[in-house]
């Protein structure tokens, strides 16, 4: 029986992947370079900020250290996110259902902790989460299982009784590496056939997770 539901954040719980593509382009604009959204999604989505900035600096030959790049990105992203980052369709309905049915609700995100909590608080749902695990609390980003192992640890959950909801290929692999079943709700990119085969199902929005849980725990 599933008693713990673990959410990814960017592209799954909040509509932020397009924003992040904009943030990355901000880093490249002074040098007349461009990062297509598809390229961002394929190579950067779902990874930690530090990993992404290290890779971006190398790939585009930017004149920054990784630390300098991280600071520039966080400053710009912070200004953009003060305008607000909306929840994905069905998010409030699903979270309300989970709390009513007494599931443990966990956030496991590659994002930094301060950012994650600020966004959840802006949307009035921070207090709905029983546990939060963030990218600055683990050594390895997805597809390594660390973030989901940490998420289960903070609420004392077991893999066999947990369910991950993800939007990215790297997140799917991370969940399965942690021994947890996973549902995919794609954002900008559909999973490969390999990714699809690792999922319990592919859904179109968060509200559809309710039907899956009701059948699973009937």
C-alpha positions in Angstrom: 0.0 0.0 0.0 1.2 3.5 -0.9 1.3 5.9 2.1 3.9 8.4 0.9 3.8 10.6 -2.2 7.0 12.4 -3.3 6.8 15.3 -5.6 9.5 16.7 -7.9 9.1 20.5 -8.1 10.3 22.2 -11.3 8.2 21.3 -14.3 6.0 19.0 -12.2 4.5 20.9 -9.3 5.3 24.4 -10.5 5.4 25.7 -14.1 9.0 26.7 -14.1 10.9 25.0 -16.9 10.2 27.8 -19.4 11.5 30.3 -16.8 14.7 28.3 -16.3 15.3 28.3 -20.1 14.9 32.1 -19.9 17.4 32.2 -17.0 20.0 30.2 -18.9 19.5 32.5 -22.0 20.2 35.5 -19.7 23.6 34.0 -19.0 24.4 33.7 -22.8 22.9 37.0 -24.1 26.1 39.1 -23.4 28.1 36.8 -25.6 25.6 36.5 -28.5 25.0 32.8 -27.9 21.7 31.0 -27.7 20.4 27.9 -25.9 17.3 26.4 -27.6 14.6 25.3 -25.2 14.9 21.7 -26.5 18.6 21.7 -25.8 18.0 23.0 -22.2 15.4 20.3 -21.6 17.6 17.5 -22.9 20.9 18.4 -21.2 20.1 20.6 -18.2 16.6 19.9 -16.9 16.4 18.1 -13.6 19.9 18.7 -12.5 21.3 20.9 -9.6 22.1 24.5 -10.2 25.8 23.9 -9.6 26.0 21.0 -12.0 24.2 23.0 -14.7 26.4 26.1 -14.3 29.5 24.0 -14.4 28.3 22.4 -17.6 27.0 25.7 -19.1 30.4 27.4 -18.5 32.2 24.5 -20.2 29.8 24.0 -23.1 29.6 27.7 -24.1 33.1 28.8 -22.9 31.8 31.5 -20.5 34.3 33.6 -18.7 33.0 32.7 -15.2 34.0 30.3 -12.5 31.2 27.9 -11.5 30.7 29.9 -8.3 30.3 33.2 -10.3 27.9 31.6 -12.7 25.8 30.2 -9.9 25.6 33.7 -8.2 24.6 35.4 -11.4 21.9 32.9 -12.1 20.5 32.9 -8.6 20.3 36.7 -8.6 18.4 36.9 -11.9 16.2 33.9 -11.1 15.3 35.4 -7.7 14.2 38.7 -9.4 12.1 36.7 -11.9 10.5 34.5 -9.2 9.5 37.4 -7.1 6.9 38.0 -9.8 5.5 34.5 -8.8 5.7 31.0 -10.2 2.3 29.3 -10.7 1.4 25.8 -9.7 0.7 23.3 -12.3 -2.9 22.3 -13.1 -4.3 19.9 -10.5 -1.6 20.5 -7.9 -3.9 22.0 -5.2 -6.6 19.4 -5.8 -4.1 16.5 -5.5 -2.4 17.9 -2.4 -5.8 18.5 -0.7 -6.8 14.9 -1.5 -3.5 13.5 -0.1 -3.8 15.5 3.2 -7.4 14.4 3.6 -6.5 10.7 3.1 -3.5 11.1 5.5 -0.7 10.4 3.0 2.7 11.7 3.8 3.5 14.5 1.3 7.1 15.1 0.5 9.0 17.4 -1.8 12.2 16.1 -3.3 13.8 18.7 -5.6 17.1 19.5 -7.2 16.5 23.1 -6.3 18.1 24.9 -3.4 16.1 24.7 -0.1 15.6 28.5 0.3 14.1 28.7 -3.3 11.9 25.7 -2.9 10.4 26.9 0.4 9.9 30.4 -0.9 8.0 29.2 -3.9 5.8 26.8 -1.9 5.1 29.6 0.6 4.2 32.0 -2.2 1.6 29.5 -3.3 0.3 28.9 0.2 1.2 25.2 0.3 4.4 25.1 2.3 2.6 23.8 5.4 1.1 20.9 3.4 4.4 19.1 3.1 5.5 16.7 5.8 9.1 16.7 4.6 11.3 18.5 2.1 14.6 17.4 0.6 16.6 19.7 -1.7 19.6 19.7 -4.0 21.9 21.4 -1.5 21.4 18.6 1.0 22.7 15.8 -1.2 26.0 15.0 -2.9 24.7 13.8 -6.2 21.9 15.1 -8.5 19.5 13.0 -10.6 19.7 10.4 -12.1 21.4 9.3 -8.9 18.9 8.3 -6.2 20.1 10.6 -3.5 17.3 13.2 -3.5 14.6 10.6 -3.2 16.5 8.6 -0.6 16.8 11.8 1.4 13.1 12.6 0.9 12.1 9.2 2.3 14.5 9.6 5.2 13.1 12.9 6.4 9.6 11.3 6.9 10.8 7.8 7.7 9.1 6.3 4.6 9.9 3.0 3.0 10.5 2.6 -0.8 7.9 -0.1 -1.2 5.2 2.2 0.3 6.2 5.3 -1.6 5.4 6.8 -5.0 7.3 9.4 -6.9 5.7 11.9 -9.3 8.2 13.2 -11.9 8.3 15.0 -15.2 11.8 14.3 -16.4 13.8 11.3 -17.7 16.6 11.9 -15.1 14.0 11.9 -12.3 12.4 8.7 -13.5 15.8 7.0 -13.4 16.5 8.5 -9.9 13.3 7.2 -8.5 13.8 3.7 -9.8 17.4 3.8 -8.6 16.0 4.5 -5.1 13.7 1.5 -5.4 10.5 3.6 -5.7 7.7 3.3 -8.1 7.2 6.4 -10.3 4.5 8.2 -12.3 5.5 10.6 -15.1 3.6 13.7 -16.0 5.7 15.1 -18.9 6.3 18.8 -19.1 8.4 20.1 -22.1 9.8 16.7 -23.1 8.2 13.3 -23.4 10.2 10.4 -21.8 12.0 7.9 -24.0 10.6 4.4 -24.4 13.1 3.3 -21.8 11.8 5.9 -19.4 8.2 5.0 -20.1 8.8 1.4 -19.4 10.2 2.3 -15.9 6.9 4.2 -15.0 3.7 2.9 -13.5 1.9 5.1 -16.0 2.2 8.4 -18.0 -0.5 10.9 -17.0 -1.4 14.3 -18.4 -1.9 16.3 -15.1 -1.6 16.0 -11.4 -5.3 15.5 -10.6 -5.2 12.2 -12.5 -2.9 10.8 -9.8 -6.0 10.6 -7.5 -7.6 7.9 -9.7 -4.3 5.9 -9.7 -4.0 6.0 -5.9 -7.6 5.0 -5.4 -7.2 2.0 -7.6 -3.8 1.1 -6.1 -5.0 1.3 -2.5 -8.5 -0.1 -3.0 
